[in-house]
Amino acid sequence: MQTATRVTHFGESVIREMTRLSIQHGAINLSQGYPDFDTPEALKQAAVEAIRAGENQYTITWGHPLLRQKLAELYTPRLGWQVDPDVHITVTCGVSEALAASMLAVLDPGDQIIIIEPAHESFHPCAHFAGAEPVAVSLQRPDYRLDPERLAAAANSRTRALVLNTPHNPTGRVFDAEELAGVIRTVVENDLVLITDEIYDRILYDGRQHVSPGSLEPLRERTITIGGLSKTFAITGWRLGYVIAPKTLAAAVRPVHDFLTICAATPLQAAAATALDFPESYYEQMRLDYHDRRKVMMEILDSVGFNAVQPEGAYYVLADYNGLDIPQADWHADRFGRWLTTDVGVAVVPASRLYSQPGYGEHSVRFAYPKRLETLREAGERLRQGLGA
Ligand SMILES: Cc1ncc(COP(=O)(O)O)c(C=O)c1O
């Protein structure tokens, strides 16, 4: 049977593939970015109560009114403009759906969209869903900075949008004011829509503060701000995200979301409104916990002989292995990552698979560390043993 050309542009997700391999070989799964600790009890309770209270039918397609109200209260000061829950907010089935709905809403077949690489795996397929052509701008080791000149050079008369993920998966970068100035320049000069993915907005290190690019004056009218609850509340399986955008852009995204999924799960949306009421101490504790996890992860990588830059945000670290004193150090990332999973017992993602262009991420793998410290320590033991460190 003939299938659509668009599906030839992408295959199985490498992250899901590594997770399967991990399960098959009893590895510790540091490939997929989800916690091995549970969500707060209060949140589980809220979900159960919402089901008992009868919150079991479709919500209004734009999202549960209470959740949208809480999001409006959060985002009005953050974005610096009056966010109206009835106009500007759409609750989606995760950031994944938010990205797809946003790209389908702004891209026509033949348009180009700039994607900064290494990139979260779903960016490219979403562009292809819309019939658009992704154009890569690569971040490079050792510092993975976003070069304004390369960004500017990627835009042309066909470019319609740019997608920016900050804090960034997988490099751990939090793009600074200078890099954001480069984004503003390219977006404004080329009349682009900026789509942001801010799913790690609460996981920043060393006192860094998250800046929503859509709060910056030149970007306000042209930014689709995307956020999610998966990571902040350890509920990756609840599938909750949202799109916040000025009126015209929001109005384009809403019907796409409607016909893709109608709405996100009603009782979970109701419970998520509870999550947004958590006190500041919740976020403070989470930040402290992630500092501990980052410290343990970096110590492990260092003791084994990986070369890795400390993340500024999110919960991934790219680690170069070509300095290791083992024959496998010469292998390409795909082969090395599989071997680490099947033979050493620690599952990772080959960084090369997060770039679309050949020649990048060749001796680098991604470790995800949203895990209990004992899980990370056990992974450390396996790495030390398996790599002879
Ligand atoms: C940058 C980025 N965007 C989106 C997602 C998917 O988010 P969600 O669970 O909300 O669909 C992830 C998950 O790892 C991610 O790292």
PDBQT file of the ligand as one rigid body, heavy atoms in Angstrom, charges set to zero:
ROOT
HETATM    1  C1  LIG A 401      12.259  20.169  24.692  1.00  0.00    +0.000 C 
HETATM    2  C2  LIG A 401      11.093  19.279  24.865  1.00  0.00    +0.000 A 
HETATM    3  N1  LIG A 401       9.912  19.605  24.301  1.00  0.00    +0.000 NA
HETATM    4  C3  LIG A 401       8.831  18.814  24.421  1.00  0.00    +0.000 A 
HETATM    5  C4  LIG A 401       8.869  17.637  25.120  1.00  0.00    +0.000 A 
HETATM    6  C5  LIG A 401       7.620  16.798  25.222  1.00  0.00    +0.000 C 
HETATM    7  O1  LIG A 401       6.849  17.328  26.218  1.00  0.00    +0.000 OA
HETATM    8  P1  LIG A 401       5.399  16.768  26.613  1.00  0.00    +0.000 P 
HETATM    9  O2  LIG A 401       5.567  15.657  27.578  1.00  0.00    +0.000 OA
HETATM   10  O3  LIG A 401       4.739  17.952  27.280  1.00  0.00    +0.000 OA
HETATM   11  O4  LIG A 401       4.722  16.385  25.351  1.00  0.00    +0.000 OA
HETATM   12  C6  LIG A 401      10.060  17.255  25.738  1.00  0.00    +0.000 A 
HETATM   13  C7  LIG A 401      10.139  15.982  26.478  1.00  0.00    +0.000 C 
HETATM   14  O5  LIG A 401      11.179  15.479  26.776  1.00  0.00    +0.000 OA
HETATM   15  C8  LIG A 401      11.196  18.094  25.600  1.00  0.00    +0.000 A 
HETATM   16  O6  LIG A 401      12.367  17.776  26.149  1.00  0.00    +0.000 OA
ENDROOT
TORSDOF 0
